[in-house]
């Protein structure tokens, strides 16, 4: 599924997120502070929680830079 830039920053809808969480639970999760999927790349092993969303540090930096360029 292709997501737009704003959808990636805002996150997914709850139903889609629950479905992805069930699918990803069968995979091995990499080391991270949280076992939640990232809001940008949807991979497990996130290190940062910000505004109710879970992020990898690298994904958080890239999303912040994308948002900075919009203004």
mmJSON file of the N, C-alpha and C atoms, coordinates in Angstrom:
{"data_MODEL":{"atom_site":{
"group_PDB":["ATOM","ATOM","ATOM","ATOM","ATOM","ATOM","ATOM","ATOM","ATOM","ATOM","ATOM","ATOM","ATOM","ATOM","ATOM","ATOM","ATOM","ATOM","ATOM","ATOM","ATOM","ATOM","ATOM","ATOM","ATOM","ATOM","ATOM","ATOM","ATOM","ATOM","ATOM","ATOM","ATOM","ATOM","ATOM","ATOM","ATOM","ATOM","ATOM","ATOM","ATOM","ATOM","ATOM","ATOM","ATOM","ATOM","ATOM","ATOM","ATOM","ATOM","ATOM","ATOM","ATOM","ATOM","ATOM","ATOM","ATOM","ATOM","ATOM","ATOM","ATOM","ATOM","ATOM","ATOM","ATOM","ATOM","ATOM","ATOM","ATOM","ATOM","ATOM","ATOM","ATOM","ATOM","ATOM","ATOM","ATOM","ATOM","ATOM","ATOM","ATOM","ATOM","ATOM","ATOM","ATOM","ATOM","ATOM","ATOM","ATOM","ATOM","ATOM","ATOM","ATOM","ATOM","ATOM","ATOM","ATOM","ATOM","ATOM","ATOM","ATOM","ATOM","ATOM","ATOM","ATOM","ATOM","ATOM","ATOM","ATOM","ATOM","ATOM","ATOM","ATOM","ATOM","ATOM","ATOM","ATOM","ATOM","ATOM","ATOM","ATOM","ATOM","ATOM","ATOM","ATOM","ATOM","ATOM","ATOM","ATOM","ATOM","ATOM","ATOM","ATOM","ATOM","ATOM","ATOM","ATOM","ATOM","ATOM","ATOM","ATOM","ATOM","ATOM","ATOM","ATOM","ATOM","ATOM","ATOM","ATOM","ATOM","ATOM","ATOM","ATOM","ATOM","ATOM","ATOM","ATOM","ATOM","ATOM","ATOM","ATOM","ATOM","ATOM","ATOM","ATOM","ATOM","ATOM","ATOM","ATOM","ATOM","ATOM","ATOM","ATOM","ATOM","ATOM","ATOM","ATOM","ATOM","ATOM","ATOM","ATOM","ATOM","ATOM","ATOM","ATOM","ATOM","ATOM","ATOM","ATOM","ATOM","ATOM","ATOM","ATOM","ATOM","ATOM","ATOM","ATOM","ATOM","ATOM","ATOM","ATOM","ATOM","ATOM","ATOM","ATOM","ATOM","ATOM","ATOM","ATOM","ATOM","ATOM","ATOM","ATOM"],
"id":[1,2,3,4,5,6,7,8,9,10,11,12,13,14,15,16,17,18,19,20,21,22,23,24,25,26,27,28,29,30,31,32,33,34,35,36,37,38,39,40,41,42,43,44,45,46,47,48,49,50,51,52,53,54,55,56,57,58,59,60,61,62,63,64,65,66,67,68,69,70,71,72,73,74,75,76,77,78,79,80,81,82,83,84,85,86,87,88,89,90,91,92,93,94,95,96,97,98,99,100,101,102,103,104,105,106,107,108,109,110,111,112,113,114,115,116,117,118,119,120,121,122,123,124,125,126,127,128,129,130,131,132,133,134,135,136,137,138,139,140,141,142,143,144,145,146,147,148,149,150,151,152,153,154,155,156,157,158,159,160,161,162,163,164,165,166,167,168,169,170,171,172,173,174,175,176,177,178,179,180,181,182,183,184,185,186,187,188,189,190,191,192,193,194,195,196,197,198,199,200,201,202,203,204,205,206,207,208,209,210,211,212,213],
"type_symbol":["N","C","C","N","C","C","N","C","C","N","C","C","N","C","C","N","C","C","N","C","C","N","C","C","N","C","C","N","C","C","N","C","C","N","C","C","N","C","C","N","C","C","N","C","C","N","C","C","N","C","C","N","C","C","N","C","C","N","C","C","N","C","C","N","C","C","N","C","C","N","C","C","N","C","C","N","C","C","N","C","C","N","C","C","N","C","C","N","C","C","N","C","C","N","C","C","N","C","C","N","C","C","N","C","C","N","C","C","N","C","C","N","C","C","N","C","C","N","C","C","N","C","C","N","C","C","N","C","C","N","C","C","N","C","C","N","C","C","N","C","C","N","C","C","N","C","C","N","C","C","N","C","C","N","C","C","N","C","C","N","C","C","N","C","C","N","C","C","N","C","C","N","C","C","N","C","C","N","C","C","N","C","C","N","C","C","N","C","C","N","C","C","N","C","C","N","C","C","N","C","C","N","C","C","N","C","C","N","C","C","N","C","C"],
"label_atom_id":["N","CA","C","N","CA","C","N","CA","C","N","CA","C","N","CA","C","N","CA","C","N","CA","C","N","CA","C","N","CA","C","N","CA","C","N","CA","C","N","CA","C","N","CA","C","N","CA","C","N","CA","C","N","CA","C","N","CA","C","N","CA","C","N","CA","C","N","CA","C","N","CA","C","N","CA","C","N","CA","C","N","CA","C","N","CA","C","N","CA","C","N","CA","C","N","CA","C","N","CA","C","N","CA","C","N","CA","C","N","CA","C","N","CA","C","N","CA","C","N","CA","C","N","CA","C","N","CA","C","N","CA","C","N","CA","C","N","CA","C","N","CA","C","N","CA","C","N","CA","C","N","CA","C","N","CA","C","N","CA","C","N","CA","C","N","CA","C","N","CA","C","N","CA","C","N","CA","C","N","CA","C","N","CA","C","N","CA","C","N","CA","C","N","CA","C","N","CA","C","N","CA","C","N","CA","C","N","CA","C","N","CA","C","N","CA","C","N","CA","C","N","CA","C","N","CA","C","N","CA","C","N","CA","C","N","CA","C","N","CA","C","N","CA","C","N","CA","C"],
"label_alt_id":[null,null,null,null,null,null,null,null,null,null,null,null,null,null,null,null,null,null,null,null,null,null,null,null,null,null,null,null,null,null,null,null,null,null,null,null,null,null,null,null,null,null,null,null,null,null,null,null,null,null,null,null,null,null,null,null,null,null,null,null,null,null,null,null,null,null,null,null,null,null,null,null,null,null,null,null,null,null,null,null,null,null,null,null,null,null,null,null,null,null,null,null,null,null,null,null,null,null,null,null,null,null,null,null,null,null,null,null,null,null,null,null,null,null,null,null,null,null,null,null,null,null,null,null,null,null,null,null,null,null,null,null,null,null,null,null,null,null,null,null,null,null,null,null,null,null,null,null,null,null,null,null,null,null,null,null,null,null,null,null,null,null,null,null,null,null,null,null,null,null,null,null,null,null,null,null,null,null,null,null,null,null,null,null,null,null,null,null,null,null,null,null,null,null,null,null,null,null,null,null,null,null,null,null,null,null,null,null,null,null,null,null,null],
"label_comp_id":["UNK","UNK","UNK","UNK","UNK","UNK","UNK","UNK","UNK","UNK","UNK","UNK","UNK","UNK","UNK","UNK","UNK","UNK","UNK","UNK","UNK","UNK","UNK","UNK","UNK","UNK","UNK","UNK","UNK","UNK","UNK","UNK","UNK","UNK","UNK","UNK","UNK","UNK","UNK","UNK","UNK","UNK","UNK","UNK","UNK","UNK","UNK","UNK","UNK","UNK","UNK","UNK","UNK","UNK","UNK","UNK","UNK","UNK","UNK","UNK","UNK","UNK","UNK","UNK","UNK","UNK","UNK","UNK","UNK","UNK","UNK","UNK","UNK","UNK","UNK","UNK","UNK","UNK","UNK","UNK","UNK","UNK","UNK","UNK","UNK","UNK","UNK","UNK","UNK","UNK","UNK","UNK","UNK","UNK","UNK","UNK","UNK","UNK","UNK","UNK","UNK","UNK","UNK","UNK","UNK","UNK","UNK","UNK","UNK","UNK","UNK","UNK","UNK","UNK","UNK","UNK","UNK","UNK","UNK","UNK","UNK","UNK","UNK","UNK","UNK","UNK","UNK","UNK","UNK","UNK","UNK","UNK","UNK","UNK","UNK","UNK","UNK","UNK","UNK","UNK","UNK","UNK","UNK","UNK","UNK","UNK","UNK","UNK","UNK","UNK","UNK","UNK","UNK","UNK","UNK","UNK","UNK","UNK","UNK","UNK","UNK","UNK","UNK","UNK","UNK","UNK","UNK","UNK","UNK","UNK","UNK","UNK","UNK","UNK","UNK","UNK","UNK","UNK","UNK","UNK","UNK","UNK","UNK","UNK","UNK","UNK","UNK","UNK","UNK","UNK","UNK","UNK","UNK","UNK","UNK","UNK","UNK","UNK","UNK","UNK","UNK","UNK","UNK","UNK","UNK","UNK","UNK","UNK","UNK","UNK","UNK","UNK","UNK"],
"label_asym_id":["A","A","A","A","A","A","A","A","A","A","A","A","A","A","A","A","A","A","A","A","A","A","A","A","A","A","A","A","A","A","A","A","A","A","A","A","A","A","A","A","A","A","A","A","A","A","A","A","A","A","A","A","A","A","A","A","A","A","A","A","A","A","A","A","A","A","A","A","A","A","A","A","A","A","A","A","A","A","A","A","A","A","A","A","A","A","A","A","A","A","A","A","A","A","A","A","A","A","A","A","A","A","A","A","A","A","A","A","A","A","A","A","A","A","A","A","A","A","A","A","A","A","A","A","A","A","A","A","A","A","A","A","A","A","A","A","A","A","A","A","A","A","A","A","A","A","A","A","A","A","A","A","A","A","A","A","A","A","A","A","A","A","A","A","A","A","A","A","A","A","A","A","A","A","A","A","A","A","A","A","A","A","A","A","A","A","A","A","A","A","A","A","A","A","A","A","A","A","A","A","A","A","A","A","A","A","A","A","A","A","A","A","A"],
"label_entity_id":["1","1","1","1","1","1","1","1","1","1","1","1","1","1","1","1","1","1","1","1","1","1","1","1","1","1","1","1","1","1","1","1","1","1","1","1","1","1","1","1","1","1","1","1","1","1","1","1","1","1","1","1","1","1","1","1","1","1","1","1","1","1","1","1","1","1","1","1","1","1","1","1","1","1","1","1","1","1","1","1","1","1","1","1","1","1","1","1","1","1","1","1","1","1","1","1","1","1","1","1","1","1","1","1","1","1","1","1","1","1","1","1","1","1","1","1","1","1","1","1","1","1","1","1","1","1","1","1","1","1","1","1","1","1","1","1","1","1","1","1","1","1","1","1","1","1","1","1","1","1","1","1","1","1","1","1","1","1","1","1","1","1","1","1","1","1","1","1","1","1","1","1","1","1","1","1","1","1","1","1","1","1","1","1","1","1","1","1","1","1","1","1","1","1","1","1","1","1","1","1","1","1","1","1","1","1","1","1","1","1","1","1","1"],
"label_seq_id":[1,1,1,2,2,2,3,3,3,4,4,4,5,5,5,6,6,6,7,7,7,8,8,8,9,9,9,10,10,10,11,11,11,12,12,12,13,13,13,14,14,14,15,15,15,16,16,16,17,17,17,18,18,18,19,19,19,20,20,20,21,21,21,22,22,22,23,23,23,24,24,24,25,25,25,26,26,26,27,27,27,28,28,28,29,29,29,30,30,30,31,31,31,32,32,32,33,33,33,34,34,34,35,35,35,36,36,36,37,37,37,38,38,38,39,39,39,40,40,40,41,41,41,42,42,42,43,43,43,44,44,44,45,45,45,46,46,46,47,47,47,48,48,48,49,49,49,50,50,50,51,51,51,52,52,52,53,53,53,54,54,54,55,55,55,56,56,56,57,57,57,58,58,58,59,59,59,60,60,60,61,61,61,62,62,62,63,63,63,64,64,64,65,65,65,66,66,66,67,67,67,68,68,68,69,69,69,70,70,70,71,71,71],
"pdbx_PDB_ins_code":[null,null,null,null,null,null,null,null,null,null,null,null,null,null,null,null,null,null,null,null,null,null,null,null,null,null,null,null,null,null,null,null,null,null,null,null,null,null,null,null,null,null,null,null,null,null,null,null,null,null,null,null,null,null,null,null,null,null,null,null,null,null,null,null,null,null,null,null,null,null,null,null,null,null,null,null,null,null,null,null,null,null,null,null,null,null,null,null,null,null,null,null,null,null,null,null,null,null,null,null,null,null,null,null,null,null,null,null,null,null,null,null,null,null,null,null,null,null,null,null,null,null,null,null,null,null,null,null,null,null,null,null,null,null,null,null,null,null,null,null,null,null,null,null,null,null,null,null,null,null,null,null,null,null,null,null,null,null,null,null,null,null,null,null,null,null,null,null,null,null,null,null,null,null,null,null,null,null,null,null,null,null,null,null,null,null,null,null,null,null,null,null,null,null,null,null,null,null,null,null,null,null,null,null,null,null,null,null,null,null,null,null,null],
"Cartn_x":[0.847,0.0,0.898,0.585,1.361,0.706,1.505,0.986,1.614,0.847,1.362,2.2,2.845,3.709,2.905,1.767,0.967,0.389,0.023,-0.472,0.633,1.865,2.978,3.264,3.156,3.42,2.281,1.055,-0.106,-0.333,0.17,-0.03,-1.205,-1.416,-2.498,-3.748,-4.832,-6.072,-5.932,-6.7,-6.583,-6.837,-7.822,-8.143,-6.99,-6.403,-5.274,-4.072,-3.863,-2.73,-2.868,-4.073,-4.309,-4.06,-4.5,-4.3,-2.812,-2.064,-0.627,0.087,-0.381,0.242,0.078,-1.091,-1.322,-0.431,-0.292,0.564,2.027,2.469,3.865,4.227,3.251,3.551,4.199,3.952,4.541,6.009,6.454,7.834,8.706,10.007,10.934,11.085,10.97,11.089,12.531,13.099,14.453,14.486,15.672,15.82,15.366,14.637,14.134,13.459,13.179,12.552,11.091,10.394,8.985,8.825,7.813,7.545,6.428,6.175,5.146,5.735,4.899,5.396,5.622,6.583,6.921,5.809,5.533,4.492,4.881,6.16,6.607,6.869,7.634,8.04,7.326,6.544,5.764,6.605,7.868,8.706,8.713,8.916,8.915,10.245,10.284,11.517,11.723,10.702,10.81,11.486,12.119,12.854,12.24,11.311,10.805,9.287,8.658,7.217,7.002,6.26,6.012,4.599,3.797,2.412,1.57,1.786,1.009,1.407,2.453,2.951,4.319,4.651,5.94,6.824,8.11,9.028,10.392,11.075,12.509,13.156,14.302,14.959,15.264,15.711,16.033,14.783,13.673,12.416,11.881,12.022,11.56,12.322,13.639,14.442,14.026,13.82,13.45,12.06,11.113,9.768,9.818,10.645,10.783,11.388,12.367,12.969,11.973,11.142,10.11,9.124,8.716,7.762,8.385,9.658,10.354,10.404,10.6,10.674,9.316,8.23,6.903,6.598,7.245,6.962,7.935],
"Cartn_y":[-1.167,0.0,1.237,2.194,3.418,4.496,5.134,6.2,7.521,8.58,9.9,10.438,11.561,12.157,12.551,13.186,13.611,12.419,11.36,10.155,9.524,9.559,8.974,9.762,11.063,11.894,11.765,11.769,11.696,10.288,9.269,7.894,7.251,5.992,5.247,5.312,4.883,4.751,3.56,3.564,2.541,1.138,0.959,-0.373,-0.921,-0.074,-0.519,-0.82,-0.023,-0.208,-1.525,-1.84,-3.098,-4.292,-4.171,-5.251,-5.458,-4.371,-4.478,-5.033,-4.668,-5.155,-6.672,-7.192,-8.632,-9.326,-8.747,-9.334,-9.303,-8.21,-8.055,-8.813,-9.262,-9.966,-11.32,-11.882,-13.171,-13.049,-11.85,-11.64,-11.388,-11.614,-11.315,-9.813,-9.313,-7.866,-7.511,-6.499,-6.069,-5.368,-5.197,-4.553,-3.108,-2.677,-1.318,-1.13,0.105,0.408,-0.042,0.112,-0.263,-1.365,-2.168,-3.218,-2.807,-1.51,-0.968,-0.681,-0.698,-0.358,1.15,1.51,2.914,3.576,4.837,5.57,5.871,5.902,6.239,4.995,4.048,2.899,1.598,1.589,0.427,-0.779,-0.581,-1.67,-1.635,-2.779,-2.876,-2.422,-2.269,-1.914,-0.422,0.331,1.79,2.236,3.416,3.939,5.185,5.843,7.134,7.174,7.769,7.992,9.49,10.008,11.445,11.661,12.413,12.729,11.473,10.457,9.23,8.31,8.64,7.819,7.264,6.117,5.485,5.657,5.978,6.318,5.667,5.357,5.121,6.501,6.631,7.935,8.448,7.569,7.959,8.426,7.718,8.097,9.408,9.611,10.846,12.041,11.896,12.993,13.303,12.264,12.515,13.141,12.734,13.321,14.777,15.057,16.435,17.32,16.796,17.564,17.779,16.762,16.932,18.025,18.021,19.021,20.42,20.503,21.803,22.396,21.536,22.013,22.495,22.041,22.451,23.898,24.401,25.752,26.722],
"Cartn_z":[0.0,0.0,0.0,-0.846,-0.939,-0.08,0.752,1.611,1.191,1.279,0.97,2.111,1.884,2.903,4.128,3.931,5.076,5.831,5.129,5.798,6.633,6.141,6.88,8.15,8.087,9.26,10.263,9.791,10.679,11.203,10.527,10.962,10.26,10.542,9.915,10.765,10.193,10.941,11.894,12.957,13.987,13.465,12.61,12.097,11.264,10.418,9.606,10.483,11.512,12.405,13.174,13.634,14.344,13.42,12.174,11.221,10.95,10.768,10.548,11.773,12.96,14.187,14.296,13.913,13.945,12.932,11.739,10.71,11.12,11.718,12.099,13.367,14.139,15.379,15.121,13.952,13.627,13.212,12.837,12.424,13.64,13.483,14.571,14.695,15.903,16.098,16.446,15.787,16.106,17.456,17.987,19.291,19.213,20.216,20.292,21.624,21.961,23.238,23.263,22.131,22.02,20.977,21.122,20.138,19.183,19.076,18.189,16.808,15.75,14.412,14.273,13.469,13.214,12.401,12.676,11.962,10.519,10.233,8.886,8.035,8.547,7.738,8.112,9.191,9.648,10.034,10.394,10.886,12.405,13.026,14.48,15.067,16.389,17.083,17.172,17.533,17.584,18.871,18.81,19.952,20.554,19.868,20.313,20.229,21.241,21.221,21.263,20.277,20.194,19.683,20.41,20.071,19.854,20.658,20.568,19.442,18.724,17.619,18.003,17.435,17.693,16.464,16.688,15.613,15.834,14.731,14.792,14.832,15.424,15.509,14.1,13.22,11.84,11.092,11.264,10.605,11.165,12.468,13.095,12.547,12.402,11.838,10.408,9.588,8.192,8.093,8.931,8.913,9.363,10.348,10.828,9.736,9.0,7.904,6.767,6.475,5.447,5.84,7.097,7.562,7.566,7.884,7.892,6.496,5.496,4.1,3.592,4.197,3.746,4.123,5.169,5.627,5.095],
"occupancy":[1.0,1.0,1.0,1.0,1.0,1.0,1.0,1.0,1.0,1.0,1.0,1.0,1.0,1.0,1.0,1.0,1.0,1.0,1.0,1.0,1.0,1.0,1.0,1.0,1.0,1.0,1.0,1.0,1.0,1.0,1.0,1.0,1.0,1.0,1.0,1.0,1.0,1.0,1.0,1.0,1.0,1.0,1.0,1.0,1.0,1.0,1.0,1.0,1.0,1.0,1.0,1.0,1.0,1.0,1.0,1.0,1.0,1.0,1.0,1.0,1.0,1.0,1.0,1.0,1.0,1.0,1.0,1.0,1.0,1.0,1.0,1.0,1.0,1.0,1.0,1.0,1.0,1.0,1.0,1.0,1.0,1.0,1.0,1.0,1.0,1.0,1.0,1.0,1.0,1.0,1.0,1.0,1.0,1.0,1.0,1.0,1.0,1.0,1.0,1.0,1.0,1.0,1.0,1.0,1.0,1.0,1.0,1.0,1.0,1.0,1.0,1.0,1.0,1.0,1.0,1.0,1.0,1.0,1.0,1.0,1.0,1.0,1.0,1.0,1.0,1.0,1.0,1.0,1.0,1.0,1.0,1.0,1.0,1.0,1.0,1.0,1.0,1.0,1.0,1.0,1.0,1.0,1.0,1.0,1.0,1.0,1.0,1.0,1.0,1.0,1.0,1.0,1.0,1.0,1.0,1.0,1.0,1.0,1.0,1.0,1.0,1.0,1.0,1.0,1.0,1.0,1.0,1.0,1.0,1.0,1.0,1.0,1.0,1.0,1.0,1.0,1.0,1.0,1.0,1.0,1.0,1.0,1.0,1.0,1.0,1.0,1.0,1.0,1.0,1.0,1.0,1.0,1.0,1.0,1.0,1.0,1.0,1.0,1.0,1.0,1.0,1.0,1.0,1.0,1.0,1.0,1.0,1.0,1.0,1.0,1.0,1.0,1.0],
"B_iso_or_equiv":[0.0,0.0,0.0,0.0,0.0,0.0,0.0,0.0,0.0,0.0,0.0,0.0,0.0,0.0,0.0,0.0,0.0,0.0,0.0,0.0,0.0,0.0,0.0,0.0,0.0,0.0,0.0,0.0,0.0,0.0,0.0,0.0,0.0,0.0,0.0,0.0,0.0,0.0,0.0,0.0,0.0,0.0,0.0,0.0,0.0,0.0,0.0,0.0,0.0,0.0,0.0,0.0,0.0,0.0,0.0,0.0,0.0,0.0,0.0,0.0,0.0,0.0,0.0,0.0,0.0,0.0,0.0,0.0,0.0,0.0,0.0,0.0,0.0,0.0,0.0,0.0,0.0,0.0,0.0,0.0,0.0,0.0,0.0,0.0,0.0,0.0,0.0,0.0,0.0,0.0,0.0,0.0,0.0,0.0,0.0,0.0,0.0,0.0,0.0,0.0,0.0,0.0,0.0,0.0,0.0,0.0,0.0,0.0,0.0,0.0,0.0,0.0,0.0,0.0,0.0,0.0,0.0,0.0,0.0,0.0,0.0,0.0,0.0,0.0,0.0,0.0,0.0,0.0,0.0,0.0,0.0,0.0,0.0,0.0,0.0,0.0,0.0,0.0,0.0,0.0,0.0,0.0,0.0,0.0,0.0,0.0,0.0,0.0,0.0,0.0,0.0,0.0,0.0,0.0,0.0,0.0,0.0,0.0,0.0,0.0,0.0,0.0,0.0,0.0,0.0,0.0,0.0,0.0,0.0,0.0,0.0,0.0,0.0,0.0,0.0,0.0,0.0,0.0,0.0,0.0,0.0,0.0,0.0,0.0,0.0,0.0,0.0,0.0,0.0,0.0,0.0,0.0,0.0,0.0,0.0,0.0,0.0,0.0,0.0,0.0,0.0,0.0,0.0,0.0,0.0,0.0,0.0,0.0,0.0,0.0,0.0,0.0,0.0],
"pdbx_formal_charge":[null,null,null,null,null,null,null,null,null,null,null,null,null,null,null,null,null,null,null,null,null,null,null,null,null,null,null,null,null,null,null,null,null,null,null,null,null,null,null,null,null,null,null,null,null,null,null,null,null,null,null,null,null,null,null,null,null,null,null,null,null,null,null,null,null,null,null,null,null,null,null,null,null,null,null,null,null,null,null,null,null,null,null,null,null,null,null,null,null,null,null,null,null,null,null,null,null,null,null,null,null,null,null,null,null,null,null,null,null,null,null,null,null,null,null,null,null,null,null,null,null,null,null,null,null,null,null,null,null,null,null,null,null,null,null,null,null,null,null,null,null,null,null,null,null,null,null,null,null,null,null,null,null,null,null,null,null,null,null,null,null,null,null,null,null,null,null,null,null,null,null,null,null,null,null,null,null,null,null,null,null,null,null,null,null,null,null,null,null,null,null,null,null,null,null,null,null,null,null,null,null,null,null,null,null,null,null,null,null,null,null,null,null],
"auth_seq_id":[1,1,1,2,2,2,3,3,3,4,4,4,5,5,5,6,6,6,7,7,7,8,8,8,9,9,9,10,10,10,11,11,11,12,12,12,13,13,13,14,14,14,15,15,15,16,16,16,17,17,17,18,18,18,19,19,19,20,20,20,21,21,21,22,22,22,23,23,23,24,24,24,25,25,25,26,26,26,27,27,27,28,28,28,29,29,29,30,30,30,31,31,31,32,32,32,33,33,33,34,34,34,35,35,35,36,36,36,37,37,37,38,38,38,39,39,39,40,40,40,41,41,41,42,42,42,43,43,43,44,44,44,45,45,45,46,46,46,47,47,47,48,48,48,49,49,49,50,50,50,51,51,51,52,52,52,53,53,53,54,54,54,55,55,55,56,56,56,57,57,57,58,58,58,59,59,59,60,60,60,61,61,61,62,62,62,63,63,63,64,64,64,65,65,65,66,66,66,67,67,67,68,68,68,69,69,69,70,70,70,71,71,71],
"auth_comp_id":["UNK","UNK","UNK","UNK","UNK","UNK","UNK","UNK","UNK","UNK","UNK","UNK","UNK","UNK","UNK","UNK","UNK","UNK","UNK","UNK","UNK","UNK","UNK","UNK","UNK","UNK","UNK","UNK","UNK","UNK","UNK","UNK","UNK","UNK","UNK","UNK","UNK","UNK","UNK","UNK","UNK","UNK","UNK","UNK","UNK","UNK","UNK","UNK","UNK","UNK","UNK","UNK","UNK","UNK","UNK","UNK","UNK","UNK","UNK","UNK","UNK","UNK","UNK","UNK","UNK","UNK","UNK","UNK","UNK","UNK","UNK","UNK","UNK","UNK","UNK","UNK","UNK","UNK","UNK","UNK","UNK","UNK","UNK","UNK","UNK","UNK","UNK","UNK","UNK","UNK","UNK","UNK","UNK","UNK","UNK","UNK","UNK","UNK","UNK","UNK","UNK","UNK","UNK","UNK","UNK","UNK","UNK","UNK","UNK","UNK","UNK","UNK","UNK","UNK","UNK","UNK","UNK","UNK","UNK","UNK","UNK","UNK","UNK","UNK","UNK","UNK","UNK","UNK","UNK","UNK","UNK","UNK","UNK","UNK","UNK","UNK","UNK","UNK","UNK","UNK","UNK","UNK","UNK","UNK","UNK","UNK","UNK","UNK","UNK","UNK","UNK","UNK","UNK","UNK","UNK","UNK","UNK","UNK","UNK","UNK","UNK","UNK","UNK","UNK","UNK","UNK","UNK","UNK","UNK","UNK","UNK","UNK","UNK","UNK","UNK","UNK","UNK","UNK","UNK","UNK","UNK","UNK","UNK","UNK","UNK","UNK","UNK","UNK","UNK","UNK","UNK","UNK","UNK","UNK","UNK","UNK","UNK","UNK","UNK","UNK","UNK","UNK","UNK","UNK","UNK","UNK","UNK","UNK","UNK","UNK","UNK","UNK","UNK"],
"auth_asym_id":["A","A","A","A","A","A","A","A","A","A","A","A","A","A","A","A","A","A","A","A","A","A","A","A","A","A","A","A","A","A","A","A","A","A","A","A","A","A","A","A","A","A","A","A","A","A","A","A","A","A","A","A","A","A","A","A","A","A","A","A","A","A","A","A","A","A","A","A","A","A","A","A","A","A","A","A","A","A","A","A","A","A","A","A","A","A","A","A","A","A","A","A","A","A","A","A","A","A","A","A","A","A","A","A","A","A","A","A","A","A","A","A","A","A","A","A","A","A","A","A","A","A","A","A","A","A","A","A","A","A","A","A","A","A","A","A","A","A","A","A","A","A","A","A","A","A","A","A","A","A","A","A","A","A","A","A","A","A","A","A","A","A","A","A","A","A","A","A","A","A","A","A","A","A","A","A","A","A","A","A","A","A","A","A","A","A","A","A","A","A","A","A","A","A","A","A","A","A","A","A","A","A","A","A","A","A","A","A","A","A","A","A","A"],
"auth_atom_id":["N","CA","C","N","CA","C","N","CA","C","N","CA","C","N","CA","C","N","CA","C","N","CA","C","N","CA","C","N","CA","C","N","CA","C","N","CA","C","N","CA","C","N","CA","C","N","CA","C","N","CA","C","N","CA","C","N","CA","C","N","CA","C","N","CA","C","N","CA","C","N","CA","C","N","CA","C","N","CA","C","N","CA","C","N","CA","C","N","CA","C","N","CA","C","N","CA","C","N","CA","C","N","CA","C","N","CA","C","N","CA","C","N","CA","C","N","CA","C","N","CA","C","N","CA","C","N","CA","C","N","CA","C","N","CA","C","N","CA","C","N","CA","C","N","CA","C","N","CA","C","N","CA","C","N","CA","C","N","CA","C","N","CA","C","N","CA","C","N","CA","C","N","CA","C","N","CA","C","N","CA","C","N","CA","C","N","CA","C","N","CA","C","N","CA","C","N","CA","C","N","CA","C","N","CA","C","N","CA","C","N","CA","C","N","CA","C","N","CA","C","N","CA","C","N","CA","C","N","CA","C","N","CA","C","N","CA","C","N","CA","C","N","CA","C","N","CA","C"],
"pdbx_PDB_model_num":[1,1,1,1,1,1,1,1,1,1,1,1,1,1,1,1,1,1,1,1,1,1,1,1,1,1,1,1,1,1,1,1,1,1,1,1,1,1,1,1,1,1,1,1,1,1,1,1,1,1,1,1,1,1,1,1,1,1,1,1,1,1,1,1,1,1,1,1,1,1,1,1,1,1,1,1,1,1,1,1,1,1,1,1,1,1,1,1,1,1,1,1,1,1,1,1,1,1,1,1,1,1,1,1,1,1,1,1,1,1,1,1,1,1,1,1,1,1,1,1,1,1,1,1,1,1,1,1,1,1,1,1,1,1,1,1,1,1,1,1,1,1,1,1,1,1,1,1,1,1,1,1,1,1,1,1,1,1,1,1,1,1,1,1,1,1,1,1,1,1,1,1,1,1,1,1,1,1,1,1,1,1,1,1,1,1,1,1,1,1,1,1,1,1,1,1,1,1,1,1,1,1,1,1,1,1,1,1,1,1,1,1,1]
}}}
